[in-house]
């Protein structure tokens, strides 16, 4: 029994890791999503199916306003970690580029008339069959071999909003935990507006353009990109989440026609505000985190190799942190995506 529990815990740990990576991917791309469970699922332990039914985690979201779900199976192998489902109506499926699925194992079927299957290999013939069918709703099903596959499919159908939220998590009235990242701010399961939905007009403190904020004072300026927040308005010379530079510095950069670039001092100040930061150098992400119990040490980690370095003080990090053998302070201008850890 103890061995069974140990194996089951291992299966779930890997599954939750995939779900977490999917959630972060959707968050970075401003897609509202909800974490949920699919119940009544048999799994394999030590190569044998169990009699018990176990829940498997899934992520619910919308693509082009079409309901979508990514299931991360507990039973996996080298070619399979779960499956993806898209639920378009007839008009929606005819408007989709079905060639996106051409390189993946997938099925297309209707669920109004005895789950009739449609030829999924010949895209032209598939669309002809769908046009002629009596079905009004369809399911596109795809096995997932790795996360990159699902990422590529989702990116193909993704529509990024013109404005977005800073990430907000809350429990919807329908009982699901929702991550809100977009301007729409709606639960992807029941459709109810998030309490974080932008409702009130305000002048941006940086450029003066009218923008929307929610009842908590949060929002984003569509013109200059400044993220609104009550605390930043009070502490104008400090770096306060969700912006990695201070309000007064943003004003100065905007007046000079310059982008909101984060220098190393801003970055470290943001680190002590939020405790986790990241930057990218030559295609590799580096995380910077505060670690330790009594005194805060600074840990620099290469996401590709896992190699870490520890620095005892803020000045130690600024002066001695190295990336690929080069002092970070000397190559800072070559880094990109200096932001809160995603």
C-alpha positions in Angstrom: 0.0 0.0 0.0 2.8 2.4 0.9 4.5 1.7 -2.5 1.2 2.4 -4.3 0.8 5.7 -2.5 4.4 6.6 -3.4 3.9 5.8 -7.1 0.6 7.7 -7.1 2.2 10.8 -5.6 4.9 10.7 -8.2 2.4 10.5 -11.0 0.4 13.4 -9.7 3.5 15.5 -9.1 4.5 15.2 -12.7 0.9 15.9 -13.8 0.6 19.0 -11.6 4.0 20.3 -12.9 2.6 20.1 -16.5 -0.6 21.9 -15.5 1.4 24.6 -13.7 3.6 25.2 -16.8 0.4 25.4 -19.0 -1.1 27.9 -16.5 2.0 30.1 -16.6 2.1 29.9 -20.4 -1.5 31.1 -20.7 -0.8 33.8 -18.1 2.2 35.2 -20.0 0.0 35.4 -23.1 -2.9 37.1 -21.3 -5.4 34.3 -21.5 -8.0 34.0 -18.7 -8.0 30.4 -17.4 -9.3 28.2 -14.7 -7.8 25.1 -13.0 -10.2 22.2 -12.5 -10.4 18.4 -12.2 -11.9 15.8 -14.5 -13.4 13.0 -12.3 -14.1 9.3 -13.0 -10.8 8.5 -14.6 -8.9 5.2 -14.3 -5.1 5.3 -14.2 -2.2 2.9 -14.4 0.1 2.2 -11.5 3.1 -0.1 -12.3 1.6 -0.9 -15.7 -1.8 -2.0 -14.5 -5.1 -0.1 -14.5 -6.6 0.4 -11.1 -10.2 -0.2 -10.2 -10.4 3.1 -8.4 -11.4 6.3 -10.3 -9.1 9.2 -9.8 -9.4 12.9 -10.8 -7.0 14.3 -13.3 -6.2 18.1 -13.5 -7.2 20.2 -16.4 -6.9 23.9 -17.5 -10.0 25.5 -19.0 -9.8 28.6 -21.2 -11.1 30.1 -24.4 -9.5 30.6 -27.8 -11.2 32.9 -30.2 -14.1 32.7 -27.7 -14.2 29.0 -28.3 -14.3 26.7 -25.2 -10.9 24.9 -24.9 -9.5 22.4 -22.3 -6.1 20.9 -21.7 -6.2 17.6 -19.7 -3.0 16.4 -18.1 -3.3 12.7 -17.7 -1.9 10.9 -14.7 -1.0 7.9 -16.8 1.7 9.0 -19.3 4.4 7.6 -21.5 7.2 9.1 -23.7 4.6 10.0 -26.4 1.6 11.0 -24.3 1.1 13.4 -21.4 -2.6 14.2 -21.9 -5.0 15.6 -24.4 -6.5 18.9 -25.7 -10.1 19.5 -26.7 -11.7 22.4 -28.5 -15.5 22.8 -28.7 -16.4 25.0 -31.7 -19.9 25.3 -33.3 -20.3 24.9 -37.0 -19.6 28.4 -38.0 -16.5 28.5 -35.7 -15.0 25.2 -36.9 -15.4 26.3 -40.6 -13.5 29.5 -39.8 -10.6 27.7 -38.1 -7.3 26.8 -39.8 -7.5 23.1 -39.3 -4.0 22.6 -40.8 -2.7 23.6 -37.4 -3.6 20.0 -36.3 -2.1 18.3 -39.4 1.1 17.2 -37.7 -0.6 15.9 -34.6 -2.7 12.8 -33.8 -6.2 14.2 -33.6 -9.9 13.5 -34.2 -12.8 15.7 -35.3 -16.3 14.6 -34.5 -19.8 16.0 -33.9 -21.8 15.3 -30.8 -25.3 16.0 -31.9 -25.7 12.9 -34.1 -24.2 9.8 -32.6 -20.7 11.3 -32.4 -20.1 11.1 -36.2 -16.4 11.2 -37.0 -15.1 13.4 -39.8 -12.1 12.8 -42.0 -9.3 14.7 -40.1 -6.4 13.9 -42.5 -7.8 15.7 -45.6 -8.6 19.3 -44.5 -10.5 20.3 -47.6 -12.7 17.1 -47.4 -13.2 17.6 -43.7 -14.6 21.1 -44.2 -16.9 19.8 -47.0 -18.2 17.0 -44.7 -18.8 19.5 -41.9 -20.7 21.9 -44.2 -23.0 19.1 -45.3 -23.4 17.6 -41.8 -26.5 18.0 -39.6 -24.2 18.6 -36.6 -24.1 22.1 -35.1 -21.5 21.5 -32.5 -18.1 19.7 -32.8 -15.2 18.5 -30.8 -11.6 18.6 -31.9 -9.5 16.1 -29.9 -5.7 16.0 -29.9 -3.3 13.8 -27.9 -0.5 15.8 -26.4 3.0 14.3 -26.5 4.8 17.2 -24.9 4.0 20.7 -23.8 5.6 22.3 -26.9 2.9 20.7 -29.0 0.0 22.2 -27.0 1.8 25.5 -26.8 2.1 25.7 -30.6 -1.6 24.8 -31.2 -2.8 27.4 -28.6 -0.5 30.1 -30.0 -2.0 29.5 -33.5 -5.5 30.3 -32.3 -4.6 32.9 -29.7 -5.8 36.5 -29.9 -4.0 38.8 -27.6 -6.1 41.6 -26.1 -5.2 45.3 -26.6 -5.1 45.8 -22.9 -4.5 43.3 -20.1 -4.7 42.8 -16.4 -2.0 42.2 -14.0 -2.5 38.6 -12.9 -5.3 38.2 -10.4 -6.5 34.9 -8.8 -9.9 34.6 -7.2 -12.6 32.0 -6.6 -15.6 32.6 -8.9 -19.2 32.1 -7.7 -19.3 28.9 -9.8 -16.7 27.5 -7.4 -13.7 27.4 -9.7 -10.4 29.1 -9.1 -9.7 31.6 -11.9 -6.6 33.3 -13.1 -7.5 36.6 -14.8 -5.0 38.1 -17.2 -6.9 39.9 -19.9 -9.0 43.0 -20.4 -12.2 40.9 -20.6 -11.9 39.6 -17.1 -14.5 36.9 -17.3 -14.7 33.4 -15.8 -13.9 31.0 -18.7 -16.3 28.4 -17.3 -19.5 30.3 -16.3 -18.8 33.6 -18.1 -19.4 35.8 -15.1 -17.4 39.1 -15.0 -14.5 39.1 -12.7 -14.5 41.5 -9.7 -11.3 42.8 -11.3 -13.0 43.9 -14.5 -12.1 47.4 -15.5 -15.1 49.7 -15.0 -14.0 53.2 -14.1 -12.3 55.8 -16.3 -9.2 57.6 -15.0 -6.4 59.7 -16.4 -3.1 57.9 -16.7 -0.6 59.5 -14.2 2.2 59.1 -16.8 0.7 60.3 -20.1 -2.7 61.7 -19.2 -4.6 59.4 -21.6 -8.0 58.1 -20.4 -7.9 54.5 -19.3 -9.9 52.0 -17.3 -9.4 50.9 -13.7 -11.3 48.5 -11.4 -12.7 49.2 -8.0 -9.3 48.4 -6.5 -7.5 51.0 -8.6 -5.8 48.5 -10.9 -5.7 48.9 -14.6 -3.4 49.5 -17.6 -2.9 52.5 -19.9 -3.4 51.4 -23.5 -1.3 54.4 -24.7 1.9 54.1 -22.7 1.6 50.7 -21.0 1.8 52.0 -17.4 0.0 49.6 -15.0 -2.2 51.5 -12.5 -2.0 50.9 -8.8 -2.9 52.9 -5.7 0.4 52.3 -3.9 2.5 53.5 -6.9 0.6 56.8 -6.8 1.6 57.3 -3.1 5.2 56.2 -3.4 6.2 57.8 -6.6 9.9 57.4 -6.3 9.9 53.7 -5.4 9.5 50.6 -7.6 6.2 49.1 -6.7 4.5 46.0 -8.2 3.2 45.7 -10.9 5.7 48.2 -12.6 9.4 47.4 -12.5 10.3 51.1 -12.4 9.0 54.0 -10.3 6.2 56.3 -11.3 8.5 59.4 -11.5 11.1 57.6 -13.5 8.3 56.5 -15.9 7.1 60.1 -16.3 10.7 61.2 -17.1 11.2 58.5 -19.7 7.8 59.2 -21.3 8.6 62.9 -21.5 11.9 62.0 -23.2 10.2 59.7 -25.7 12.0 56.7 -24.2 10.6 53.2 -23.4 10.1 52.1 -19.8 13.5 50.4 -19.5 14.5 48.8 -16.2 18.1 49.4 -15.1 20.0 47.2 -12.7 19.2 49.4 -9.7 15.4 49.3 -10.6 15.7 45.6 -11.0 17.2 45.0 -7.5 14.7 47.4 -5.9 11.9 45.5 -7.5 13.4 42.2 -6.3 13.3 43.5 -2.7 9.7 44.6 -3.3 8.5 41.3 -4.8 11.2 38.7 -3.9 11.3 37.1 -7.4 12.5 38.6 -10.7 13.7 37.3 -14.1 15.6 38.5 -17.1 16.6 36.9 -20.4 20.1 36.8 -22.0 20.9 35.2 -25.3 17.6 33.2 -25.3 18.0 31.9 -21.7 15.9 33.0 -18.8 17.6 33.7 -15.4 15.6 33.9 -12.2 16.7 36.1 -9.3 15.1 35.3 -6.0 15.5 36.2 -2.3 16.3 33.1 -0.3 17.2 32.2 3.3 15.3 32.6 6.6 17.0 35.2 8.9 18.8 37.3 6.3 17.9 37.6 2.7 20.5 36.2 0.3 20.1 36.7 -3.5 20.1 33.6 -5.7 20.8 33.8 -9.4 19.7 30.7 -11.4 20.2 29.7 -15.0 16.9 28.1 -16.1 18.6 25.9 -18.7 21.4 24.4 -16.6 20.0 24.9 -13.2 23.3 26.4 -12.1 22.9 28.8 -9.2 25.0 31.5 -7.5 24.4 33.1 -4.1 25.1 36.7 -3.1 25.0 37.9 0.5 24.1 41.6 -0.1 22.5 43.9 -2.7 25.9 45.4 -3.5 27.5 42.0 -3.7 24.9 41.0 -6.4 25.2 44.3 -8.3 29.0 44.1 -8.4 29.8 40.4 -8.7 26.8 38.6 -10.4 28.0 37.0 -13.6 26.2 35.5 -16.6 28.3 33.3 -19.0 31.4 34.5 -17.3 30.6 38.2 -17.8 29.6 40.7 -15.1 25.9 41.2 -15.2 26.3 45.0 -14.7 28.5 45.1 -17.9 26.0 43.3 -20.1 22.8 44.5 -18.6 21.9 46.5 -21.8 21.9 43.2 -23.7 19.3 41.6 -21.4 15.6 41.6 -22.2 12.3 40.7 -20.5 13.4 42.2 -17.2 10.3 41.5 -15.2 8.6 39.8 -12.3 9.2 36.0 -12.3 6.6 34.4 -14.5 
